[in-house]
Amino acid sequence: MTTQKADKKCIVCKIDLNTQKSFKEREDWESVKFCSSKCRKMTDGKKRR
């Protein structure tokens, strides 16, 4: 049984997260904002400046 998840895109590069295999069965779907650690680090650097 699969549940329908809301459409999401990475907030940095705008990649569609719904098509990423690694995110397909994530339990913490609501907290997913980035497609990779590289994109996450890009936003961390902006906040520190």
N, C-alpha and C positions, 0 to 999 in steps of 0.2 A: 504494500500500500504506500503510495507516494502522496505527499501533500503539496498543494500549489503554494509556491513562495512568491512574494512580491518581486517585481522586476527591480534589479539593482545594478548600478554601475559604479566602478571605482571612482572615488571623488577626485583623483589626480589625473588619471589617463583616460577615463571614461570607457574602459573595457566592460562589456556586459558580463557581470559576475554569474548570471544564471547559466551561461554556457560553459563555465569553467568546471571541469570534472572534479577538481579538489573541493569545490564549494557545494557540490550537489547534495551531500548528505550531512551538512554541518548542523549541529544542534544549536549553535549560537548565531544563527543566521541574522538575527536582529542587530547584532553588534558588528557584523562584517561591513567594512567601509572601503577597504583597499584590496587590490588584486595581488599584491606582493609586499614583501618587506621593503623593497626598493621604494615603492610608492609611499609606504608608511613613513620611511625615513625622510622623504622629500618634504612632507608636511611638518615633521618634527623640527627640521632645520628652519623652516619659515617661522615657526612659533617662537624660537629662541632669539630671533633678531629683533 
